[in-house]
Amino acid sequence: MKTIKELMEWRFACKQFDEQKKIPENVLKDILETARLSPSAYGLQAWKFIVVTDAEVKAKLAPVCYNQLQITQSAALIVCCIRTDVMGENGVVEKYSNLSGREQNKSEEEVAKFKERLNGTMKMMGDDGVKVWLQKQIYIPAESMILAAAEQGIDSCPMEGFEAAGVAKVLELPEYLIPTILVPLGYRNMEQPKKIRFGMDEVVEWR
Ligand SMILES: Cc1cc2nc3c(=O)[nH]c(=O)nc-3n(C[C@H](O)[C@H](O)[C@H](O)COP(=O)(O)O)c2cc1C
């Protein structure tokens, strides 16, 4: 079993996948489980992970992803979306607060206070602020999946090179879902290039 450090050394931004090799469904589900378990601000989990394995859908996505090979060659393309339907009666705040109330036996008053606090925070941030806030968080499950995939010998590539509106249109997403980062998964069909990283002294400062 590899350590996280070893997995980080093994993984790289894979540009070409072996199109013939598929990922077993149970393995894919285990990878997705690490996304589900990832931390989020207030525990809100305002995200959705769309798993695209259908070759036709991937082909339709390619042009809105600058025809990057990973889109069509990957065994599974995970489209990580933020959910902007956070406020309101059916919003994520409402849903999450009620769920945590039930699961952690919170009093009604406690749940109500939590909702009020969260809705107040969102109002203060405004729509654009909330969007940025949610987009910062979704990179956590994206990285969780990258590492979980590496643990299974599966390659990946975090990708921001796509047109969000185009991806949303192809996938017929509701307006409240915004594709933010793509994680194609598959098996490398190329050699791993030498990793280029600044030295420890450049990126870490001890005080
Ligand atoms: C937020 C983000 C967006 C990226 N977008 C793309 C992309 O659209 N296409 C691509 O081929 N690589 C993309 N990459 C991969 C980076 O180019 C790659 O991680 C970086 O060059 C370091 O190489 P390594 O991951 O192989 O160590 C992206 C990486 C990150 C973190």
The ligand as a MOL file (V3000), in Angstrom:
LIG
                    3D

  0  0  0     0  0            999 V3000
M  V30 BEGIN CTAB
M  V30 COUNTS 31 33 0 0 0
M  V30 BEGIN ATOM
M  V30 1 C -6.9860 23.8850 -11.3660 0
M  V30 2 C -6.2350 23.1290 -12.4000 0
M  V30 3 C -6.6280 23.1880 -13.7200 0
M  V30 4 C -5.9690 22.4370 -14.6900 0
M  V30 5 N -6.4470 22.4120 -15.9690 0
M  V30 6 C -5.8660 21.5960 -16.8800 0
M  V30 7 C -6.4140 21.4380 -18.1640 0
M  V30 8 O -7.4410 22.0120 -18.5180 0
M  V30 9 N -5.7920 20.6030 -19.0120 0
M  V30 10 C -4.6630 19.9050 -18.6780 0
M  V30 11 O -4.1440 19.1460 -19.5120 0
M  V30 12 N -4.1280 20.0270 -17.4440 0
M  V30 13 C -4.6960 20.8430 -16.5430 0
M  V30 14 N -4.1790 20.9240 -15.2820 0
M  V30 15 C -2.9960 20.1400 -14.9250 0
M  V30 16 C -1.7490 20.9860 -14.6590 0
M  V30 17 O -1.2620 21.5270 -15.8370 0
M  V30 18 C -0.7110 20.0950 -13.9630 0
M  V30 19 O -1.2490 19.6410 -12.7370 0
M  V30 20 C 0.5850 20.8410 -13.6890 0
M  V30 21 O 1.2170 21.1730 -14.8870 0
M  V30 22 C 1.5460 20.0270 -12.8240 0
M  V30 23 O 1.8310 18.7820 -13.4100 0
M  V30 24 P 1.5450 17.4010 -12.6440 0
M  V30 25 O 0.1510 17.4660 -12.1220 0
M  V30 26 O 1.7150 16.3700 -13.7230 0
M  V30 27 O 2.5460 17.2500 -11.5690 0
M  V30 28 C -4.8290 21.6700 -14.3200 0
M  V30 29 C -4.4420 21.6310 -12.9770 0
M  V30 30 C -5.1360 22.3230 -12.0260 0
M  V30 31 C -4.7340 22.1990 -10.5820 0
M  V30 END ATOM
M  V30 BEGIN BOND
M  V30 1 1 1 2
M  V30 2 1 2 3
M  V30 3 2 2 30
M  V30 4 2 3 4
M  V30 5 1 4 5
M  V30 6 1 4 28
M  V30 7 2 5 6
M  V30 8 1 6 7
M  V30 9 1 6 13
M  V30 10 2 7 8
M  V30 11 1 7 9
M  V30 12 1 9 10
M  V30 13 2 10 11
M  V30 14 1 10 12
M  V30 15 2 12 13
M  V30 16 1 13 14
M  V30 17 1 14 15
M  V30 18 1 14 28
M  V30 19 1 15 16
M  V30 20 1 16 17
M  V30 21 1 16 18
M  V30 22 1 18 19
M  V30 23 1 18 20
M  V30 24 1 20 21
M  V30 25 1 20 22
M  V30 26 1 22 23
M  V30 27 1 23 24
M  V30 28 2 24 25
M  V30 29 1 24 26
M  V30 30 1 24 27
M  V30 31 2 28 29
M  V30 32 1 29 30
M  V30 33 1 30 31
M  V30 END BOND
M  V30 END CTAB
M  END
